[in-house]
Amino acid sequence: MFLKSLSLILVILLPFYVSAETIEENPEVQDYCKRISDKLASLSHKECLSHRFEIADGRSVKGAPILVKMFDSDNDNTTHKRILLIGGIHGDEYSSVSVVFKWIALLDQYYTGSYHWQIIPLLNPDGLLQKSSKRVNANGVDLDRNFPSGTGHGEANQYWEENTHWNPEYFPGKMPLSEPETHWLAEEIERYQPDAIVAVHAPNSTQVYKLPKDNQPELGGQYQNIIATYPGSFNQYVGSEINIPIITIELPYADVMPARSEINEIWSNLVKWLNESL
């Protein structure tokens, strides 16, 4: 159970992607990187382009591309563990996107081939890229409540009604995987078959809290803690429905980046966790 819902609080090349063109030849990626960098103070247009993303076959509600970065060892494809890293599930969690870009930069410099990485820095582009960024996608659905569960989607809707009192920011959608972003992600997980999944989130600054330090092992200034899972949530789907180890990293602020030393330390300890757990 520890592997299925671990949280750090306070803190191959495949034919499904457009990869034949260089970044300079792909105006869609250039435009998309420009829109993202205009939103994120920590990311420049040049830096985004330098990562040479591929375009997944999935799209957002409004047709925005979902960018993917692959780090795939050239040798022994069958034995290296596969890790799926996802940021920007909620469009108003800026730091969850920015931090993933910084980790991509680390891998660009220091990738050793120990793992196969598939990285999605921004699953919810429509939520981030509108004038006033929102948690939900363009259909008003919380992507983190739109996944299948063994009890059916009625429980997700019941939880939304009874526990959030129909708060539109937590609307789970009319049915599981009703959204193009979640539908694509579920299919991609089935295709990629990751050995572990890492999801990055960030609470709003008004909701920041600290956990007790007693008996909490430190990981990069963060603290490990078993987190709650909600009906229809990504954590529940991955950990309970398809039985893949998942670690969720909750950054302390949605709109403030951790210090660079902290970003690097969380990354170092994430890799340590993977080494010890897989």
N, C-alpha and C positions, 0 to 999 in steps of 0.2 A: 504493500500500500504506500510505503514511503516513496517509492520510485514513481508512483502514479500521480501524486499530487503534492510534490515538494515545491515550496515557494521560497525565494530569496527576497526578503522584505526589507524595506528601507534601502533599502539600499539606499556509363554515365553520361556525360554529355549525351543527350537523348534527342530524338527527332521531333519532340513536341514544341521546340522553341525556334524562334527566328534568330539564327546565329550566323548566316552566311555573310551578311553585310557587316562592315565595320561600323562603329558608332558614328563616325563622321559621315557615313553614307545613309544613316537611318534618321530622317528628320523627325519621326515620331518619338524616338528615344530622346533626341535633342530637346524637343519641345517639352516632353514630360519631365526631364531633368531640370529644365528651366522653371517649370511650374513648382516642382518640389523645392528647389533651392530658394525660390522666392518666398516660400512659406517657412523654411527652417533657417534660422540665423546661423546655425552651426555648419551648414552645408553649402558649398559654392557650386555653381553650375559646372565648373571645370572638374571639381572633385567627383561629382555625380557621374559625369561622362567618363572619367578616368577608370571607373570600375568595369566598364564594358559589359553592361547587363545584356541578358537575353530577354526576349519578349515571350512570356508564356502564352499558351493558347487560351487562357482564361482572360476575361474582361470584367470590368465593373458594370454596374447598372447603366452608367452613362457612356460605356464603351472605352473607358480609360484602360490602358494596358497594365498588366501586372508584371513587374520586372522581377527577374530571377538571376541570381549570381551563383554559379557552380564552381566549386573547388573539388576537382576530381583527380585523384592520383593516376598517373599514367601507367602504373604497373599494378598487377594483382588486384583487379577490380572486385573480385568476389570475396575477399577476406576483410577489407577495411569496412568498419562500421559506418553507417549512413546517418547523418544528423540533419534534421530539418529545423531551421531557425526562422522565426516569424516575428515581424514587428508591425506596428500600425494596424492592429485589428480594430482599434477604436481611433477614429480620425482626429479626435481632439487630444490625443496623447502624443504630443510632439516628440518628447524625449525618447519614447519607445521606438520611434523611427530613426531619430538622430543617432542613438547609441548603436543601433544595428549597422548604420553606415560606418561608424567608427570601427566597429569590429571587422567589417569587410576590409577596411583599410589595413588593419593589423594582419589579416590573412593575406592580403595582396603582398605584404612585405615578408611575412614569416611562415607562409604555408609550408608544412613539412610532409604532407601526404598521409598523415596518421589517420585521418578520417575523410570520408566524402562529405562535403557540406553542400546543401542546397539552401539558399538564403533568400527569403522574401522580405525585403525591408518594409514594404507597405502593402498590406492586404486590402486596405479600405481607402483607395485613393479618392473616391467621391466624398468621403467624410472629411478628409484632410484638406482637399484642394478647393472647397467652396470658400466664399468670402469669409464667413464665420465658421470655422471648423466645428464639426459635430462628431459625437460619439458614434452615431448610427450611419448607415449607408444612405444612398440616394432614395431608397424606398422607405426610409425611416425604420429600418430593422437593426437591432443590436446583433451584429454578426457573432458575438460571443454567447448568444442564447439561441442560435439557429441550427444547432446540430442534433442529430438523432439520439434518442435514448430508448432503452429497453421498455420504458413505461409509456412511450408514445409522447406526442407533442402536447397533449392535454395537460400534463403536469407542468410543462414550461409555461403555458398560458395561465394556468391556475396560480403558479408562483408569481407571475407578473401581476395578476389582478390582486391577489391577497397580500403580497409582501411589498410590492412597489406601488400599489394603488394606481395601476395603469400609467405609471410613469413612462412617457414616450421614449425616453432614452434607453429603456430596457425591453422594448417590445421585441418578442422572440420571433415574430413573423407568423404567418398563417399555417405554415407547415415546415418540417425540418428541411434544410437545404433548399429553401425557396429562393435564395438569393444567388446570383451568379458567382459571387465571390466565394461563398461557402460551398456551393456545389462543385466548383472547380477545385477547391482545396481538398475536399473529401476524395475526389477522384485522383488528385495528385498524390495524396498519401497512399492510396491503394496502389498506384503505379510505382511510386518511388520506394515504398516499403522501408521507411526509416527505422533505425534501431532505437532512436530516441528523438523527441521533439522538444524544442525550447521555444517558449512564447514570452515575449517581452511586453509588459504593460506599465502603466504609470497612473497612480491615482491623481485626481485633481488636487491642487495645492490646498484647497479648503478641507480636504478629507485625509490629509497626511496623519499618520499615527505611528507610534513606535511600539514594538513588541518588548515584553520583558526580556532582559538579558540573561536571566537565570537559566542555566542549562541550554543555552542557545549557542551552538558552534558558529563562529564567525566565518563568513566567506566574503572577503573583500569589503569589509565594513557593513555587510548585510547580515541577516540572521535567518537561519533555516527555520521553517515552520510549516506544519501541515496546514493547507488552506482548505476552505470550504469549497465544495463544488455545487453548482446550481443546475437545475433541470435545463437541458438543452445547451449547457455550456461546453466550450471546447475542451476544457479540462476533463469534464465528465465523459465526453465522447471518446477522447483519446485514451484516458486511463481506465475506464470501466467498460466501454463498448468494444473498442478494438485492441485494448490491452497493449498499448505502447507506453513505455516510460516517458513521462513528461515532466519537465521542470518549468515553472513559471517564475519569471523575474519581475518583481514589482519595484519600479523605481520610485523614489520619494515624491517627485514632482512631475506633473505633466508638461509644464512649460519651462522648466529649468533643468539644464543638463548637469549631471554629476561632474565633479572635477575629472580631468584627464587621468590622474593617478587612480581614481576610483573606478573609472571605466575600464582601465587596463587590469586592475586588480580583480574586478568581478569576472572579466574574461578569463584571467588566469585560473581562478577558482572554479569557473564553469568547466574548463577543460580538465581540471583536476577531478571534478565530480564525474565527468564522463569516463575518465581513465579508471576510476575506482569502481564505477557502477556498471559498466557495460562488459 
